[in-house]
Amino acid sequence: MPEVSVVMPCLDEEKTVGVCIKKCLKIFKENDIDGEVIVVDNGSVDNSPRVARETGAKVVFEPRKGYGRAYLRGFSEAGGGYIIIGDADNTYDFLEIPKFLKLLNDNHCDFVSGTRLKGKILPNAMPWLHRYVGNPLLTKIFNLIFHTKFSDVYCGFKAFTKEALEKMDITCAGMEFTPEITINAIKANLRMMETPITYHPRDPMTKSKLKSFEDGWRYLRFTLSFVPDRLF
């Protein structure tokens, strides 16, 4: 069984998925880690699956659309004791995997979340509205509801143990996966930490899947559903 499983959802990322996989394999080799990369194709119409397979990843398919569904499919295939998650668009730098593993190992954490807002955001990587309004506001609301101190709860670069995954009982099929995984980690009383990361701009030839206001509203609505007494 591998020590580490990196799970990447992928939808039409042929220009970047290979770069992400190579970074993971480089980290595995340099740190003598027995690792695997699992790319979950969620209905790509480009050459993403072929590129991923030829670069060295295990490719599995989830025909039902949904960010959360892709991750759940990947988790079902992951054999590692530690699981790293991140997007295949190369905005998260998988060369930073060791800092996540260090916190899981040395600090005996169960769950580590990246933070872009305490790390480094490169030019053109995050829209001004997301960086200074949307993300901080949604994170503040999240912290007020759950009495936490996250700085960037909606960052998609995270790591956790296999045992933690089993305790989190994730069910969301769509973009609500991102807040759900953290909410369920809180409910399971997992030991959690944040680590600063560098956030990179997307390849200008690729298109972002995010829909600012729609996704922001979905995050907020999902979070508020956990506190109906306050909401109503």
C-alpha positions in Angstrom: 0.0 0.0 0.0 1.3 3.5 -0.8 2.2 6.0 2.0 0.6 9.0 0.2 -2.2 9.3 -2.2 -2.6 12.5 -4.2 -6.2 12.9 -5.5 -6.9 15.4 -8.3 -10.3 16.1 -9.9 -9.8 16.9 -13.6 -12.1 18.5 -16.2 -10.4 19.6 -19.4 -7.0 20.4 -18.0 -4.7 18.8 -20.6 -2.3 21.7 -20.5 -1.7 21.5 -16.8 -2.6 18.1 -15.4 0.8 16.6 -16.6 2.7 19.4 -14.8 0.9 18.7 -11.6 1.6 15.0 -11.8 5.3 15.5 -12.5 5.5 17.7 -9.4 4.0 15.0 -7.2 6.3 12.3 -8.7 9.3 14.6 -8.1 8.4 15.0 -4.5 7.9 11.3 -4.1 11.3 10.6 -5.6 13.2 13.3 -3.7 11.7 12.3 -0.3 11.8 8.6 -0.8 8.0 8.4 -0.5 5.9 5.5 -1.8 3.2 7.5 -3.4 0.5 7.4 -6.0 -1.3 10.1 -8.0 -5.0 9.5 -8.8 -6.6 11.7 -11.4 -10.4 11.6 -11.5 -11.6 12.6 -14.9 -15.1 14.2 -14.6 -16.1 14.2 -18.2 -13.2 15.9 -20.1 -13.6 16.3 -23.8 -9.9 17.1 -24.3 -6.9 14.8 -23.9 -6.6 15.1 -20.1 -7.0 11.4 -19.4 -4.4 10.4 -21.9 -1.9 13.0 -20.7 -2.5 12.0 -17.1 -2.0 8.3 -17.8 1.1 8.9 -19.9 2.6 11.1 -17.2 2.3 8.4 -14.5 -1.0 8.8 -12.8 -3.7 6.3 -12.2 -6.8 7.6 -14.1 -10.3 6.8 -13.0 -13.5 8.2 -14.4 -16.6 9.7 -12.7 -19.2 10.3 -15.4 -21.6 12.1 -13.1 -20.7 15.8 -13.0 -19.7 17.4 -9.7 -16.6 18.5 -7.9 -17.5 16.5 -4.8 -18.4 13.4 -6.8 -15.0 13.4 -8.5 -13.3 13.6 -5.1 -15.5 10.8 -3.6 -14.6 8.6 -6.6 -10.9 9.3 -6.1 -11.1 8.6 -2.3 -12.6 5.2 -3.1 -9.4 4.4 -5.0 -6.9 5.9 -2.6 -4.8 3.5 -0.6 -2.4 5.9 1.1 -2.3 6.5 4.8 -2.0 10.2 4.0 -4.2 11.9 1.4 -3.4 15.1 -0.4 -6.1 16.9 -2.5 -5.7 19.8 -5.0 -6.9 20.9 -8.4 -5.3 19.9 -11.7 -5.0 23.4 -13.0 -1.6 24.1 -11.5 -2.8 26.9 -9.3 -1.7 24.9 -6.3 2.0 24.0 -6.2 2.3 20.3 -5.4 6.0 20.8 -4.7 4.7 22.1 -1.3 3.4 18.7 -0.4 6.2 18.1 2.2 5.0 20.9 4.4 1.6 19.3 4.7 3.1 15.9 5.5 5.4 17.4 8.1 2.5 18.8 10.0 0.6 15.5 9.8 3.7 13.7 11.0 5.6 15.9 13.4 2.6 17.8 14.8 0.4 14.8 14.9 -2.4 16.6 13.0 -5.3 14.8 11.4 -6.2 17.6 8.9 -4.1 20.4 7.3 -5.6 23.1 5.2 -3.6 25.4 3.0 -4.0 29.2 3.3 -3.4 31.5 0.3 -4.2 34.6 2.3 -1.4 34.0 4.8 0.9 32.7 2.0 1.8 34.3 -1.3 -0.7 35.1 -4.0 1.1 35.7 -7.3 0.0 38.4 -9.7 -3.3 37.6 -11.6 -3.8 34.4 -9.5 -6.8 35.6 -7.6 -9.3 38.3 -8.6 -9.4 41.4 -6.3 -13.0 40.7 -5.4 -12.2 37.2 -4.2 -9.0 38.2 -2.4 -10.3 41.2 -0.5 -14.0 40.7 -0.2 -15.5 37.3 -1.0 -13.0 34.9 0.6 -12.3 36.9 3.7 -16.0 37.6 4.3 -17.1 34.0 3.8 -14.3 32.8 6.0 -15.3 35.3 8.7 -18.9 34.0 8.7 -17.6 30.4 8.8 -15.4 31.2 11.8 -18.3 33.0 13.6 -20.6 30.0 13.1 -18.1 27.3 14.0 -15.9 29.2 16.5 -12.8 28.5 14.5 -9.8 30.7 13.4 -9.3 29.8 9.7 -7.8 32.4 7.5 -8.7 30.8 4.2 -11.3 28.0 4.7 -12.1 27.7 1.0 -8.6 26.8 -0.1 -8.8 23.6 -2.0 -5.2 22.4 -1.2 -5.6 20.1 1.9 -4.2 17.0 3.5 -5.5 14.5 6.0 -5.0 11.0 7.2 -7.0 8.0 6.0 -8.5 7.6 9.4 -9.7 11.3 9.3 -11.3 10.7 5.9 -13.3 7.9 7.3 -14.5 10.1 10.2 -15.5 13.0 8.0 -18.4 11.2 6.2 -18.4 13.4 3.1 -21.5 13.3 1.0 -21.7 16.6 -1.1 -21.6 16.1 -4.8 -20.9 19.7 -5.9 -18.8 22.7 -5.0 -20.1 22.5 -1.4 -17.5 19.7 -1.0 -15.0 22.4 0.0 -16.8 23.7 3.1 -18.3 20.3 3.9 -14.9 18.6 4.4 -13.8 21.3 6.9 -17.2 21.4 8.7 -17.1 17.6 9.1 -13.5 17.7 10.3 -14.7 20.1 13.0 -17.6 18.0 13.9 -15.3 14.9 14.2 -13.0 16.9 16.6 -10.0 16.4 14.3 -6.7 18.1 15.2 -6.4 20.8 12.5 -3.8 23.3 11.3 -3.3 25.7 8.5 -0.1 26.1 6.4 0.8 29.1 4.1 1.0 28.2 0.4 1.8 30.0 -2.8 -1.1 30.5 -5.2 -0.4 30.6 -8.9 -2.3 32.1 -11.8 -4.1 29.7 -14.2 -2.7 29.1 -17.6 -4.1 31.9 -19.7 -5.2 29.4 -22.4 -7.5 27.5 -19.9 -10.8 28.5 -18.5 -11.7 28.6 -14.8 -14.6 26.5 -13.6 -15.5 28.9 -10.8 -18.6 31.1 -10.9 -17.9 33.8 -8.4 -21.3 34.8 -7.2 -23.1 31.5 -7.8 -20.4 29.5 -6.0 -20.1 32.1 -3.2 -23.9 31.9 -2.6 -23.7 28.1 -2.6 -20.9 28.1 0.0 -22.8 30.6 2.2 -26.1 28.8 1.9 -24.5 25.5 2.8 -22.7 26.9 5.8 -25.8 28.7 7.1 -27.7 25.4 6.9 -25.8 24.2 10.0 -27.2 27.0 12.1 -30.9 27.3 11.3 -31.7 28.7 14.7 -29.5 31.8 14.1 -30.5 32.0 10.4 -34.3 32.1 11.0 
